[in-house]
Amino acid sequence: MRLPRPLRTIRAILRREFIDVLRDPRSLALTLLWPISMLVMYGYGIRYDVDNVPITVLDYSATPESRDLSEQMRRSGYFTIVRFARDDRDVEYDLMNDAVKAAIVIPREFSDRLRAGEPTAVQVLIDGSDSNTATIAQGYALAIVNQFVGAWSGVGTRRAGAPAAAGDPTIGQAPIQVASRVWYNPELKSVNFIVPGVIAVIMMIVGAILTALSIVKEKERGTIEQILVSPIRPLEMMIGKIVPYMVIALVDLSIIICAGYLLFGVPIKGSVVQLAIFSLLYLFCALGVGVLVSTIADTMQNAMLAAIFMSLLPSVLLSGFVFPLEDLPTPIQAVSYLFPARYFVTAIRGIYLKRVGLEVLWPEALLLVVFAVGIVSFSASRFQERLE
C-alpha cells in the first residue's frame, strides 16, 4: 500500500533525523544518561529533611529529669549531642565555630519546678545562618521540650494538686490533645517531593533544547536552503524534526520513573495511563517551545541560551519544583501561570503522591491542552514564515 505523499515525506525526514541522531552515539548516550545523573544530583542534593542536627547541651540542673530530657533529644533522631558544655562560653564557642547548629540550656531550677508543677523554661539557641535548617530544627526542639514538659506537668499536678475524684479522665491530661497524621507522604521524605519535579525539568530540557538545537543546526549547516527549494512543506519538516525527540523524551521519562523507584523507592501511586497522558501534553508544550526558539535564534549558541531562558529556568524556578509557589512574591506567582511546568508539576505530584487523576486534575489538563495548542500553532506559523 502506497502512502500519501505527505506521509512519505515525513517518513523520509524521520529516517534522516534518526540516522543523524544515531551517527552521534556520544550525544545520544549523554541524552539518555543525563536523566539519571540529574535525578541522582537532585534526589541526593536537594533535601528538606533535617536529621542528626549537632547540638550542645548545657545542663545546669544535672538531675535525672534534665538528663532524661537530653536523652529524649538524642533518641528522637533529629539531634546528635556533640558534647555537654560546662558554661555559656562553651556554647558560644561551639555555635561560633559551626561545631553545632543548636544548643539546649537547661536552668538550675528545672527539676524543682517540674516536681512542684510550676512553669519552667528551657532555652533553645539556634544557629540561624542556615535559615531552613534553623527553622526546622527549632520546630523539632520546641516540640520535644514541650512534650517533655507537658508530660511532667501532668505528673506535677497529681503530686501537688488537690485529690480528684476517682476515675477522673482529666487528671494529668492537657485540656486539648492534638493527634496529627500525615497523609500522602507519611515519612515526610523530601525525595518523594523532588523526583516528580525532576521529570518536569528533564522533559522540558529534552523537548525544548534538543529540538531547538536540531532545527538551528540545519541553518548553520546551510541545509535549510535546500529545503526551501524542495517540495517539502514546513509543517512536514517540523513534524519530522520533533518526533525523534519526542521518542527520546519518552525513553528518558521511562528511565527516570524506573530510576526513581529503584534508587529512591518512589513509586507511582496513581494511574500510569494518566501519567502518560499528562506527560504527552507537557511534551507537546516543550516541543512547541523548542520550535519557537528555533525561529528566534540563528546560531546554536543563541538557541542554547534562548532555550535555557524560556524553558529550563521557568521549569526549575516557577513550577513549584524547588520552591513553593505560595512563598513567591505575587507578581512572580502571576508570571508562573504563563509556563506549562507549573501545571505539569501539580498534576504529576498529584498522580505520584495523592493517587488522584483527571477527576481532580482536569483544570491542569485543560490548561496544558490550551498551552500546547497555542504554542505549537504559533511556533508552526512562525516556522513557516521564516522558511518562506
Backbone torsions as a table, in degrees:
resi	resn	phi	psi	omega
1	MET	NA	127.6	-176.1
2	ARG	-88.2	127.3	-178.7
3	LEU	-75.5	153.3	174.1
4	PRO	-60.1	157.1	-175.1
5	ARG	-58.2	-43.1	179.3
6	PRO	-59.6	-40.2	-179.8
7	LEU	-68.4	-36.6	177.3
8	ARG	-64.8	-38.6	179.5
9	THR	-64.8	-45.4	179.7
10	ILE	-63.5	-40.3	178.8
11	ARG	-60.7	-41.3	179.6
12	ALA	-64.8	-41.5	178.9
13	ILE	-66.3	-40.6	178.3
14	LEU	-59.8	-44.7	-179.4
15	ARG	-62.4	-43.7	179.3
16	ARG	-62.5	-41.1	-177.5
17	GLU	-69.0	-41.2	178.1
18	PHE	-64.0	-40.7	177.6
19	ILE	-62.2	-40.6	179.4
20	ASP	-62.8	-39.6	179.5
21	VAL	-68.2	-44.0	-176.7
22	LEU	-71.5	-21.8	178.8
23	ARG	-72.3	-14.5	179.7
24	ASP	-116.8	74.8	-173.8
25	PRO	-62.9	-29.7	-179.8
26	ARG	-66.3	-43.4	178.0
27	SER	-65.2	-38.5	178.9
28	LEU	-65.2	-41.8	179.1
29	ALA	-63.7	-41.8	178.1
30	LEU	-63.1	-39.4	179.6
31	THR	-62.0	-35.6	-178.2
32	LEU	-85.0	-28.8	179.0
33	LEU	-84.3	-22.6	-177.9
34	TRP	-56.8	-45.4	179.8
35	PRO	-57.6	-40.2	-178.6
36	ILE	-66.8	-43.2	-179.1
37	SER	-64.2	-40.0	178.1
38	MET	-66.8	-39.6	179.7
39	LEU	-62.6	-42.9	-179.7
40	VAL	-65.6	-44.6	-178.4
41	MET	-65.0	-46.9	-179.6
42	TYR	-70.3	-41.2	-176.2
43	GLY	-64.2	-40.3	179.8
44	TYR	-92.2	-26.4	-174.1
45	GLY	-83.9	-33.8	-179.1
46	ILE	-102.1	106.6	179.1
47	ARG	-133.1	131.6	173.9
48	TYR	-100.4	-3.2	180.0
49	ASP	-73.7	141.3	177.4
50	VAL	-121.5	109.0	-179.5
51	ASP	-128.5	150.4	173.6
52	ASN	53.5	45.6	176.1
53	VAL	-66.9	124.2	-179.9
54	PRO	-69.3	130.2	-179.1
55	ILE	-134.0	157.7	171.9
56	THR	-112.7	139.3	178.8
57	VAL	-113.1	124.4	174.2
58	LEU	-108.9	101.5	-172.7
59	ASP	-103.2	93.9	177.0
60	TYR	-75.2	-23.4	-175.3
61	SER	-76.7	-45.0	178.9
62	ALA	51.3	51.0	179.6
63	THR	-124.2	168.5	178.2
64	PRO	-57.8	-35.3	-178.8
65	GLU	-67.3	-43.2	-179.8
66	SER	-67.6	-37.8	177.2
67	ARG	-67.2	-33.3	176.8
68	ASP	-64.9	-39.6	177.3
69	LEU	-63.4	-44.1	178.1
70	SER	-60.5	-40.7	-179.6
71	GLU	-65.8	-38.0	177.8
72	GLN	-65.3	-36.6	176.1
73	MET	-61.9	-43.1	-178.0
74	ARG	-68.9	-42.7	-176.2
75	ARG	-72.9	-14.4	-179.3
76	SER	-65.4	-23.8	-177.4
77	GLY	86.9	-13.8	179.9
78	TYR	-84.3	-21.1	-174.1
79	PHE	-131.0	147.8	172.3
80	THR	-121.7	121.3	-178.9
81	ILE	-78.9	113.3	-179.6
82	VAL	-75.5	-44.5	177.2
83	ARG	-165.3	166.2	174.0
84	PHE	-100.8	115.5	-175.6
85	ALA	-75.6	157.4	179.3
86	ARG	-93.6	-30.6	-178.8
87	ASP	-157.2	-176.2	-177.5
88	ASP	-63.1	-31.5	-178.7
89	ARG	-65.0	-35.7	176.5
90	ASP	-63.9	-42.4	179.6
91	VAL	-61.8	-47.1	-179.8
92	GLU	-62.7	-39.7	-179.8
93	TYR	-63.4	-45.6	-178.2
94	ASP	-63.6	-43.0	-179.7
95	LEU	-68.6	-38.9	-177.5
96	MET	-68.4	-35.0	-176.7
97	ASN	-95.3	14.8	178.4
98	ASP	58.5	23.0	175.3
99	ALA	-71.9	-28.6	178.2
100	VAL	-138.8	163.7	177.2
101	LYS	-106.0	-11.2	-179.5
102	ALA	-156.2	162.5	177.5
103	ALA	-141.2	141.6	178.9
104	ILE	-112.8	122.3	179.9
105	VAL	-112.4	114.6	-178.4
106	ILE	-101.5	121.4	-175.3
107	PRO	-72.2	165.6	-176.8
108	ARG	-64.3	-38.6	-175.0
109	GLU	-85.8	13.4	-174.6
110	PHE	-55.9	-53.4	-175.6
111	SER	-69.8	-39.5	-179.5
112	ASP	-60.4	-43.1	-179.7
113	ARG	-68.0	-39.0	178.5
114	LEU	-61.0	-46.2	-178.1
115	ARG	-66.0	-30.5	-179.8
116	ALA	-84.9	-5.7	-178.3
117	GLY	73.3	23.2	-180.0
118	GLU	-97.8	155.7	178.1
119	PRO	-61.4	139.9	177.1
120	THR	-136.0	168.7	-176.4
121	ALA	-137.2	144.8	174.0
122	VAL	-123.7	129.4	-177.8
123	GLN	-86.5	130.5	176.9
124	VAL	-116.9	114.8	178.9
125	LEU	-101.8	127.9	-175.6
126	ILE	-118.7	136.4	172.4
127	ASP	-79.1	107.6	-174.9
128	GLY	-87.8	8.5	180.0
129	SER	-64.2	-31.0	171.4
130	ASP	-106.9	96.4	-170.0
131	SER	-63.5	-36.7	-177.9
132	ASN	-65.5	-51.7	178.8
133	THR	-62.4	-39.4	-179.0
134	ALA	-61.6	-43.8	-178.4
135	THR	-63.9	-45.3	-178.4
136	ILE	-68.2	-43.8	179.9
137	ALA	-62.8	-37.9	178.2
138	GLN	-62.3	-42.6	179.0
139	GLY	-63.1	-43.8	179.0
140	TYR	-62.1	-47.5	-176.2
141	ALA	-62.8	-45.4	-179.3
142	LEU	-64.7	-37.6	179.8
143	ALA	-64.3	-43.3	-179.2
144	ILE	-66.4	-44.8	-179.8
145	VAL	-63.8	-45.1	-179.3
146	ASN	-63.3	-38.8	179.1
147	GLN	-64.9	-42.2	179.8
148	PHE	-65.2	-48.5	-179.0
149	VAL	-65.9	-37.5	178.9
150	GLY	-62.8	-40.8	178.8
151	ALA	-64.6	-40.5	179.5
152	TRP	-72.3	-27.2	177.9
153	SER	-62.8	-38.5	177.7
154	GLY	-64.5	-42.1	178.4
155	VAL	-63.8	-42.7	-179.0
156	GLY	-65.3	-35.8	179.5
157	THR	-64.3	-40.3	-179.6
158	ARG	-67.1	-32.6	-177.3
159	ARG	-77.7	-41.1	-171.8
160	ALA	-98.4	-19.8	-174.3
161	GLY	-83.1	174.0	178.5
162	ALA	-72.8	154.1	179.6
163	PRO	-62.8	138.4	178.8
164	ALA	-106.1	167.4	179.9
165	ALA	-64.3	145.7	-179.5
166	ALA	-63.1	138.8	178.3
167	GLY	81.5	6.4	178.8
168	ASP	-68.3	114.3	-174.8
169	PRO	-73.5	-10.3	-176.5
170	THR	-86.0	-8.6	-178.8
171	ILE	-64.3	127.8	175.9
172	GLY	73.1	12.2	-178.8
173	GLN	-119.9	147.5	175.2
174	ALA	-71.2	152.3	-179.7
175	PRO	-57.0	-36.7	-180.0
176	ILE	-127.1	127.7	174.9
177	GLN	-110.7	130.4	-178.9
178	VAL	-104.8	122.4	175.8
179	ALA	-111.7	111.4	-177.6
180	SER	-101.8	151.7	176.7
181	ARG	-144.2	129.8	-177.3
182	VAL	-92.5	126.6	178.3
183	TRP	-98.8	157.3	170.7
184	TYR	71.0	-34.7	178.0
185	ASN	-143.2	67.8	-169.6
186	PRO	-61.7	-26.7	179.3
187	GLU	-85.9	-2.1	-179.8
188	LEU	53.3	40.3	178.9
189	LYS	-83.5	122.4	-177.5
190	SER	-67.7	-23.6	-179.3
191	VAL	-65.7	-28.5	175.6
192	ASN	-65.4	-24.7	179.0
193	PHE	-85.9	-31.3	-173.0
194	ILE	-81.6	-45.5	-172.1
195	VAL	-56.3	-47.2	177.5
196	PRO	-60.1	-34.8	178.9
197	GLY	-68.0	-32.5	178.3
198	VAL	-62.1	-35.4	178.9
199	ILE	-59.3	-43.1	179.9
200	ALA	-62.7	-41.2	-178.4
201	VAL	-67.6	-46.4	-175.9
202	ILE	-67.5	-41.4	-179.9
203	MET	-65.9	-34.5	177.2
204	MET	-68.2	-40.1	179.4
205	ILE	-63.4	-50.3	-177.2
206	VAL	-65.3	-44.5	-176.2
207	GLY	-68.9	-43.9	-173.5
208	ALA	-88.1	-53.0	-172.9
209	ILE	-68.6	-48.4	-178.1
210	LEU	-65.3	-38.6	178.0
211	THR	-64.8	-44.6	179.6
212	ALA	-62.2	-44.4	-179.6
213	LEU	-65.1	-36.2	-179.7
214	SER	-63.4	-42.6	-178.1
215	ILE	-74.4	-42.2	-179.3
216	VAL	-66.0	-29.8	177.3
217	LYS	-60.3	-33.4	176.7
218	GLU	-63.1	-36.8	179.2
219	LYS	-66.5	-43.5	-177.9
220	GLU	-67.8	-35.0	178.1
221	ARG	-72.4	-20.3	-176.9
222	GLY	85.7	5.4	-179.3
223	THR	-78.2	-10.8	179.5
224	ILE	-66.7	-29.5	178.7
225	GLU	-68.4	-33.3	177.8
226	GLN	-63.9	-35.0	179.5
227	ILE	-67.7	-34.8	-178.4
228	LEU	-61.7	-31.3	-178.0
229	VAL	-98.3	3.5	179.2
230	SER	-98.7	166.3	178.9
231	PRO	-76.0	4.5	-180.0
232	ILE	-70.9	130.5	178.2
233	ARG	-86.3	151.7	-178.9
234	PRO	-56.6	-40.2	-179.2
235	LEU	-64.8	-39.0	178.7
236	GLU	-63.9	-41.8	179.3
237	MET	-65.7	-40.8	-178.6
238	MET	-62.8	-42.9	179.0
239	ILE	-64.3	-44.3	179.2
240	GLY	-63.3	-27.8	-179.8
241	LYS	-79.0	-37.9	-171.7
242	ILE	-87.8	-25.1	-176.5
243	VAL	-61.6	-44.7	178.7
244	PRO	-57.4	-37.9	-178.3
245	TYR	-77.0	-23.7	171.9
246	MET	-66.9	-41.0	178.0
247	VAL	-63.2	-44.3	179.5
248	ILE	-62.8	-41.1	-180.0
249	ALA	-63.8	-38.5	178.6
250	LEU	-68.3	-35.7	175.3
251	VAL	-64.6	-42.6	177.4
252	ASP	-61.7	-39.4	178.7
253	LEU	-59.9	-44.4	179.1
254	SER	-63.2	-39.8	179.2
255	ILE	-63.0	-43.4	-178.5
256	ILE	-64.7	-43.8	-178.4
257	ILE	-61.9	-45.1	-179.8
258	CYS	-66.5	-44.5	-178.8
259	ALA	-66.1	-37.7	178.6
260	GLY	-61.8	-35.7	179.5
261	TYR	-77.0	-44.0	-175.4
262	LEU	-73.6	-39.1	-175.8
263	LEU	-86.0	-38.8	-172.4
264	PHE	-117.5	-4.0	179.0
265	GLY	65.5	37.3	179.5
266	VAL	-102.7	102.2	-179.2
267	PRO	-88.3	165.8	173.6
268	ILE	-92.2	113.5	-178.5
269	LYS	-82.1	-25.3	-177.4
270	GLY	-93.9	-157.4	-175.3
271	SER	-83.2	129.1	176.7
272	VAL	-68.3	-35.2	179.9
273	VAL	-62.8	-44.6	179.7
274	GLN	-69.0	-32.5	173.7
275	LEU	-62.1	-41.7	178.6
276	ALA	-64.3	-38.6	179.6
277	ILE	-63.1	-48.6	179.6
278	PHE	-64.3	-36.7	-179.4
279	SER	-66.1	-40.4	178.6
280	LEU	-65.2	-41.9	177.9
281	LEU	-60.9	-44.3	-179.2
282	TYR	-67.5	-35.1	179.9
283	LEU	-66.3	-38.9	175.7
284	PHE	-60.2	-41.0	177.7
285	CYS	-60.8	-45.1	-178.5
286	ALA	-64.4	-42.6	179.4
287	LEU	-64.7	-37.5	176.7
288	GLY	-62.9	-40.2	176.9
289	VAL	-63.9	-39.9	179.0
290	GLY	-62.3	-43.1	178.0
291	VAL	-65.4	-39.5	178.5
292	LEU	-61.7	-42.4	178.5
293	VAL	-61.6	-39.0	-178.8
294	SER	-65.2	-24.2	178.0
295	THR	-82.2	-14.3	-178.9
296	ILE	-94.8	-42.4	-173.4
297	ALA	-94.7	146.8	177.6
298	ASP	-109.6	-12.9	177.5
299	THR	-126.5	158.8	-178.5
300	MET	-66.2	-32.5	178.3
301	GLN	-64.4	-46.2	177.8
302	ASN	-64.6	-38.0	179.8
303	ALA	-63.0	-40.5	179.0
304	MET	-62.5	-47.1	-179.1
305	LEU	-64.0	-43.7	-179.5
306	ALA	-65.8	-38.8	-179.4
307	ALA	-67.1	-39.6	177.6
308	ILE	-63.1	-42.4	-178.5
309	PHE	-66.1	-38.5	-173.7
310	MET	-92.1	-17.0	-174.6
311	SER	-125.6	-53.5	-172.3
312	LEU	-68.7	-50.7	-177.4
313	LEU	-61.4	-47.1	177.8
314	PRO	-62.8	-35.6	-178.3
315	SER	-70.2	-23.1	178.1
316	VAL	-89.8	-46.2	-169.9
317	LEU	-94.3	-26.6	-172.6
318	LEU	-116.0	21.0	-178.5
319	SER	-111.5	-10.6	-172.5
320	GLY	86.4	5.9	-179.8
321	PHE	-63.3	-47.1	-178.5
322	VAL	-105.6	-48.5	-175.3
323	PHE	-110.2	133.7	176.5
324	PRO	-59.4	131.3	-177.5
325	LEU	-63.5	-28.2	-178.3
326	GLU	-65.7	-22.1	-178.8
327	ASP	-86.4	-8.7	-178.3
328	LEU	-80.6	156.4	174.8
329	PRO	-59.6	151.7	-175.4
330	THR	-56.5	-44.4	178.5
331	PRO	-60.6	-37.8	179.4
332	ILE	-69.3	-36.4	175.4
333	GLN	-60.7	-40.2	179.4
334	ALA	-63.6	-40.4	178.9
335	VAL	-64.0	-34.3	-177.0
336	SER	-62.3	-23.3	178.9
337	TYR	-67.3	-14.7	-177.7
338	LEU	-85.6	-2.9	-176.1
339	PHE	-119.4	133.6	-175.3
340	PRO	-68.0	-20.2	-178.5
341	ALA	-59.4	-32.1	179.4
342	ARG	-58.4	-45.8	-177.2
343	TYR	-73.7	-37.6	-177.7
344	PHE	-69.0	-40.9	179.7
345	VAL	-63.1	-41.7	177.2
346	THR	-60.3	-43.9	-177.1
347	ALA	-68.2	-46.0	-174.1
348	ILE	-70.2	-32.2	175.6
349	ARG	-70.1	-34.4	176.1
350	GLY	-63.6	-42.0	179.2
351	ILE	-71.3	-43.3	-176.7
352	TYR	-66.8	-46.9	-168.6
353	LEU	-103.8	-36.7	-171.2
354	LYS	-103.0	-2.0	179.2
355	ARG	58.1	33.8	177.8
356	VAL	-101.6	167.0	-177.4
357	GLY	-139.3	-149.7	-175.8
358	LEU	-63.6	-24.2	179.5
359	GLU	-63.4	-24.5	178.0
360	VAL	-108.1	-36.5	-172.0
361	LEU	-96.8	16.5	-178.3
362	TRP	-62.6	-32.6	176.8
363	PRO	-62.3	-40.1	178.4
364	GLU	-65.4	-40.1	178.8
365	ALA	-63.8	-43.0	-179.8
366	LEU	-62.9	-43.3	-179.6
367	LEU	-68.2	-34.2	176.0
368	LEU	-66.8	-39.0	177.2
369	VAL	-62.9	-45.3	-179.8
370	VAL	-61.8	-44.4	-179.1
371	PHE	-66.6	-42.0	-178.1
372	ALA	-63.6	-46.4	180.0
373	VAL	-63.3	-42.7	-177.9
374	GLY	-65.7	-49.2	-174.6
375	ILE	-71.9	-36.3	178.9
376	VAL	-68.6	-41.8	179.5
377	SER	-64.7	-46.3	-179.4
378	PHE	-64.2	-42.9	-179.4
379	SER	-66.6	-40.9	178.5
380	ALA	-63.7	-39.0	178.8
381	SER	-63.5	-46.4	179.0
382	ARG	-66.3	-38.0	179.5
383	PHE	-61.3	-42.6	179.9
384	GLN	-67.2	-40.1	179.2
385	GLU	-63.0	-41.0	-178.7
386	ARG	-66.5	-37.4	-179.9
387	LEU	-72.6	-31.9	-178.9
388	GLU	-81.8	NA	NA
